[in-house]
């Protein structure tokens, strides 16, 4: 394998030809973006160590700033270097990478950087020391065992793979053959330009207006359905509204009727229970209330001789009052219990009607009433479609004007940003020996 260092441009870039095409990794994407805006952020991979990975027993590579090329024959291990770097950026790795016959493997990389305040904040918040000078050091190490247990260290501090992936976006971007074809898609080109121009907020505003117009158009189409279908729907809605309204349903009515039906079906048993309970509580000579009153008098006398009985006097009076109230309730309830075949038939017929509409329009009275409300609203919307259509048309005209104005403003910002973007891209192409390369942004007129 041959390593060659060429005159360094602003950022560090590696190109590795493989049997499936060349792969490159750039250290780092943020570096590219900052470079385009004239910043002085630098990040460099200075050292990569690999041990017991695939075909490699042990390998140590030192890199310099600028463009580094790694070349070699097919099967010499170039792709392993790329995969190893991917592991240092938080990509998942399998124990299958471990060299046959070995129990573990090691991948370690040294990164030097200055600037990148976001990366520095993440490291500081996790308590990872990076040094105090202008140039900071980051040593990332991954240990892979054949048992499936992997460990990650950053500057000798144990961290999770999730954290490594979080900071990995600052360390390197790996690109394979054909990935640049995404730049051929106009949507991706527009996304890159808009990020450079900083017009994400304007794009969101236009998207909101476009969605609002789409919804209005959809509602207008619904209002302009075939007239025969509209008349048929009106007939159906009127029938359903009349059917439900004729019943004069009330929330919870079916539950109350079921309780009354149960009482009527058990009128004789209820009458016996209430009569016997009333007699035991109040009507017999040895009724509970009478016995309790005698007990209360005796406790009252006891309290005259020992104050500890005072606290029971009030409780006994309360108990007697509760039992008397229960007795009166039993008496009144017993008087109201009366078996009425006519009332029972009336209840059963009413419950049958309620059950019928529940099966048609919902599983409960509440759902039936909800369907009634919705049907009335739909009928009103259809009958007042002309008024609604006029309102929607007016809103659509206003929204279209706002959308057009916002779109023209966004277009102007894109055109202005494209000039600076063109210059900065061409300037940076010079740094990779493409002095004569030309780059342009062309806006197609779709009118």
Secondary structure, DSSP 4 states (H G I P E B T S, - for coil): -EEEE----SSEEEEEEETTEEEEEEE-HHHHHHHHTT---EEEEEEEEEEEETTEEEEEEE--SSEEEEE--TTSSHHHHHHHHHHHTT----GGGBPTT-SEEEEEEEEEEE--HHHHHHHHHTT----SSSSEEEEEEEEEETTS-EEEEETTEEE-HHHHHHHHHHH-EEE-TTGGGGGGSHHHHHHHHHHHHT-HHHHHHHHHHHHHHHHHHHHHHHHTS-HHHHHHHHHHHHHHHHHHHTTT--TTHHHHHHHHHHHHHTHHHHHHHHHHHHIIIIISTT-HHHHHHHHHHHHHHHHHH-GGGHHHHHHHHHHHHHHHHHHHHHHHHHHH----HHHHHHHHHHHHHHHHHHHHH-SSHHHHHHHHHHHHHHHHHHHTHHHHHHHHHHHHHHHHHHHHHHHHHHHHHHHHHHHHHHHHHHHHHHTTT-TT------PPP--
